[in-house]
Amino acid sequence: MIKPDWNRFKTKFSENPHDAFEWFAYLLFCKEFNKPSGIFRYKNQSAIETEPVIMGEEVIGWQAKFYEDTLSRHKTDLLETIKKARRDYPNLTKLIFYTNSQWGQGRGANNAPKLKIEIEKKAKELNITIEWRIDSYFESPFVAIDQKIISSYFFSESPLIDLNPAKGWFPYENWSNPSQGLDEEFFISDEAVIFNDQNEKKPVLDGLNEVRNTLSKEQGVVRLVGLSGVGKTRFVQAVFDERIGENALDPLMVCYADMSREPNPSPLAMAETLFELKERVVLIVDNCPPDLHRELVKIVTKEKSHISLLTVEYDIKDDKPEETSVFKLEPNSIRVIEKILENRFPYIGYVDRGKIAEFSGGNARVAIALANTVGQGESLSGLRDSELFKRLFLQRHEQDNNLMKSAEALSLVYSFSGKETDENSELHFLAKIAGKDVYKLYRDVQELKKRGLVQERGVWRALLPQAIANRLAKQALEYMPPYIISKMILSSANERLIKSFAHRLSFLHDSTEAKEIVEKWLDEIGWLGKEECNFNDFGMVIFRYVAPVLPNKVLKCIERAAISRGEDFLSPSKNIETMEFVHILRHVAYETEYFERAVDLILEFLYFEKKNGKENSIEEILKSLFWPVLSGTHAPPHLRKVFIKKLLESENLIKQDIGFELLEASLETDYFTSPYGFDFGARPRDFGWEPKTNQEKSLWYSLFIEVCVNLALSEHRLSKRAKKLLADRFMGLWNNSFNFDLLEDVIRRLNEDEPWIEGWLAVKEAIRFDKERYSPEVLARISNLEKFLRPKTLYENALVFTQEDVNYAYECFDFEEDEERRKCEETLRKKAFETGENLVIEQELFLLLLPRIVTSNNYMLGVLLKGVISKYTDKKELWNVLYEQYRKTPKEKRRLDAINAVLGFWFENDMEFFNKTMDFLLEDEIFADYFPVLQINYLDKNGLRRLHKALDLNIAPLRRYIILAYGRSHERLSDEDLYELLEHILALDGGLEVASEILSMRFHGRTEEKHFEKLIELGYRILQQFPFLDASSSHSDHMIEIIAKTCFGNNHSETKVKIICENIITLFKNNYRRFDFHRFKKVLAVYYPSVFLDFIFNLENNKNNIHLIDRCKKIDVNIDDETILLWCKDKPDINIAFILKNIQIFDDNKNLRMIIYKLLEEYGDLEEGLELLYQSSISWSWINSEVNRYENCRLFLNGLKKSDNKIIRKWANRKYKEYLKVINDIKKIESEEESRIYERFE
């Protein structure tokens, strides 16, 4: 909401406030009467501003009157307007006057002024009703709230709101074909498709509804990509077209700009404006480069943003922006193109429409341009493609070989700078290639632009659509020796131009000449090939661009580099470009003939990634090539199976693990989505091979199920994981692979030697979740499998309770569905306990299960062992058996669940044996390392004694003791006992961090309570010793905040607090690192405000002051004004200057704090003090625009303008002019920079 301020309005539009007011009134009139596409008007329209609008039986016109005085002074003007309105618009029934002025109150019964009555009477005689939209109207909710974005523009001084006058920004209208208006039909055929964010192929209408759904949500972000001319802009219009699909978005929410029209303000500035206004709007940016999209997303997705974003771009890249739903619009079907032509060119016959549609390749822009060349009664049916292309280029103009030659030269680069013509300009260089004068080439560019074959963005130009540009580039390469063109391009020393040439080559894989150029570049002695893939950023870009032209040659280059450079090339830690090469190889692997070589190379990159312990980013790419869908390769299933088997049979353990990961990928059945792109230059590409019939699907899965089963039944180190994989994938395979017979056979084979409990649980899970969807026959088959696998013997039931990594739900056994979980848990516990008791009777089974028991984390394991212990008469024998099994088990596989279970039982039932066992464990080489973890649950006097002894013996890493901080373990200790234990820990190397963590958790949630005095003293010592310089993190800050708050509240000791601050200052002396403990600083400010002020003053005098100021400004809000003023009296000049530089100058309502006036009074030099405050109001950081740094300056200066002090007001007005100049200079620089970065084609 914004209040009208006509003085501000006149200042902002001082050059012509009348025109600005007329525009303001026009926008409000259109909003009120729902005319989003505007109203027709004539030049110098008489009496009213536009043609009238018809609303029911009313014919309504309007007039805008911007006056500097009251309405009563404009009788003649108003009456003349009414008379002309009646004369020129005989059907007019209502006339609305918009005016910034107002009527003075009259003396009559209804308080109406005499002149107002007279004017309305005259209008009534002419059968016109008058409505007044006077000054108060602009304060109404309709203007101030509903039309906030409009009123904010006209009344705000904010530098973010400067549409000036919205050049290049449009409401909802027919952006793609303005001449047709909003009534133009959006043609949809059954063949028209769009790919959604999950790379799912959808009918266009479904995709449209998905886009609407995303954009209907605030902060929803959509990016629409597709080749030039496929109808992206028309698709965007359809999002708001209620005639199409469901839930069309409100067209009044639209704010549209096309980057090719150089919108002002820039999209970033517009987005910031809309965010500041809290306006609900759908921001649309057409021809939006990826970098600009990413910056816009940062604004749109900020907290409390009400904006949705839709960007459109013709370039299709592999990268997917964050927080964005990407949709790719495919070329139109022939039928859709024919419909478009029929609608726009009804005189073109059916046969010619088909010919044009076929030639266009689904590109509407090409089709329309070609159709424009067809005259009445003319036919194209007998023309060849080359003749159609020539016709498309000429567009009813005479044959012009010179223009064709220019177009060919320009098409050799993806884009070019089209303004400069000096010797170093790109146009000058391209003119050399064309063999003509640069000024002639410039004129040709303008001519091509008129024909719609050149588009511009700022200084940049490009031949579009790509279909035409690519064909022209092929012609250029045919008519000039390729080596000459290559030599000229490379000798230009213009890296941008060379990259642009390579970009064009990326689309010319079917050009013999383009291949010849790329082959020479990639040759062993070529300028790219000789580098052995050791590229700088420039070389990497070129290599990526030319890869689609000669995939085989690119493959050879990477193979040579892998052999000659080895680990230096293949290891991510030594080569930052590894991911670039892997992405290229993924594209190359599309073709079956290159698949093995490409994946072998990806494997080598991955091997070194795993060897060096890096993230598995390369592994995810390799795995995607082994998915049954969205793989991006046409390598047949058996070829991929062979590759997996090769890895599994390798002697290299890392390669075995990779092979298993690929096997997992091949058995995926659900939720496929690919984050990788599939386009590779202009090569025709799809998503790769995928099973299209149930038979093909069955074949795919049967191949890899067999590999997995054979691995599971072997002696391989991964056999156990293979069995688990089959269990994990069972439900998906049963539901989707059409392999019932095979899966039944697999289950019986895997259950032969040992009961397959994982399989049983998997079958039960499938029945539980999907039994409703199964046919009676399928349900019977899977139910028989469950009965076959169901545990029946004591051993099989024991396996259930010793299974690893199982978090049981009640469905593990046959409980009734309506039973409560608690009752089911009780039943399950009872069964586990009874199973344990029975294992004692059959001890050979217990011994057989021991290896599983000591490696299991099954949550029922403790219950099972309680059953064992309850019946096991010889405790020592049981302990020895269990201990021996732990000793034989590799350390990395040991789990403590079993030993914790038996220790817990003995602690409750046999304290003597428990203490003997714990004393033994204290010095045992197997368990000493984990002794604090075992002892922590049993903290009686003996347990505390053992912890102290463990600390003396240094048997376990000190970090193990931090477990005392969690699970409320420390609450088992008295304050005295905890104090002594923390003192012990604190005395050891590394003990400070552990003691701090434990003590902070002791105080957590109880900072206001009184605590044991010795713990408070310990807290002060921790604060005095804490390594603030090396332990900067939000966790450390929170921990120190709790300790400080508790200590400062329990024991007021300014002396100790000063020591803490002095120690921190000493730590940071001559150190440029920032003091990041903001929570601690706030606590200090609350309890010891004067000490806090001394503290930050001394910190600022260190060399790190530049980092401190911005982060400290808000802290002193909690310090009362009196304390600040009292502190300043000590050294007025120095201290007041410090406060003026660091104080938060606004209160919570963004009003100036009164203390700043008091500080200025006390400061010796008023103007210097004001300048210090002004500099303080400039933020150190900003988002998107440096203008945002100065937003507080504007508020500060506006606040000072209201001061009672004449000198302050005068200074503020003078400074405001300087501020505006700074803002304008910044905006100009940023606008130029944004144009340079974002208004480009590449």
VENPEGI-V911004 format. One line per field, one symbol per residue. psi: psi as a letter, one per 30 degrees, with the letter a starting at -180 (. if undefined). A space follows every 50 residues. Layout:
BEGIN
psi: ???
END
This chain:
BEGIN
psi: kkkkjfeeeeeehfeifeeeeeeeeeeeeeeeghifgakkllkhkkelel klkkjbgkjkllkkjjlfalffgheeeeeeeeeeeeefiffkfkkkkkkf alklkafaeggkleeeeeeeeeeeeghkkkkkiaefeffleeefeeheee eeeffkfkffjieiihkgkkakaiefieffaffkkjkklffklkkafggk klkeeeeeeeeeeeffkkgkkkkklllkgfgeeeeeeffgjffkalhklj fffkjkkkffgikjlleeeeeeeeeefhkjljkkjlhjleeeeeeeeeee glkgkgklkjlkkfkjlekkllhkjkkjklklleeeeeeeeeefiffkle eeeeeeeeefggjeeeeeeeeffklkgkkffgkleeeeeeeeeehgllkj eeeeeeeeeefflellkgekglfgleeeeeeeefhlkeeeeeeeeeeeee ggfklkjbfklkklleeeeeeeeeeefefkkefeeeeeeeffgjeeeeee eeeeffghfgkeeeeeeeeeeflfglfeeffhgilaeeeeeeeeefefei eeeeeeeeeeeeeefbefefkfffjfgeeeeeeeeeeefekeffeeeefe eeeeeeefeeeggllheeeeeeeffglflgfgkgkleeeeeeeeeeeefl fkeeeeeeeeeeeeefgkflhkkkgklfkjbgkkkaglkkkfleeeeeee eeefeeeeeeeefagkfgeeeeeeeeeefeeeeefffhheeeeeeeeeef geekkieeeeeeeeeeeefgfffkleeeeeeeeeeeeefkkeleeeeeee fgklhkjklfgelilkegkleeeeeeeeeeeeeeeeeffeeifeeeeefe eeefgkgkfgeeeeeeeeeffjejeeeeeeeeeeeeefkkeffkkgeeee eeeeeeeffieeeeeeeeeefegkfefeegeeeefffihaeeeeeeeeee eefhflkfffffffflggefffkleeeeeeeeeeefflkgfeeeeeeeee fefkfhfflklkeeeeeeeeeeeffkieefhjleeeeeeeeeeeeeeefe jjjeeeeeeeeeeeeeegkgkgkkjgieeeeeeeeeeieeeeeeefeeee flfgeffeeeffefegefkleeeeeeeffeieeeeeeeeeffkjflafgg lkkffeeeeeefkejeeeeeeeeeeefkkfllkekfeffgefeeeeeeef fglfjeeeeeeeeeeeeeeeeeeeeeeeeeeeeeeeefhlf.
END
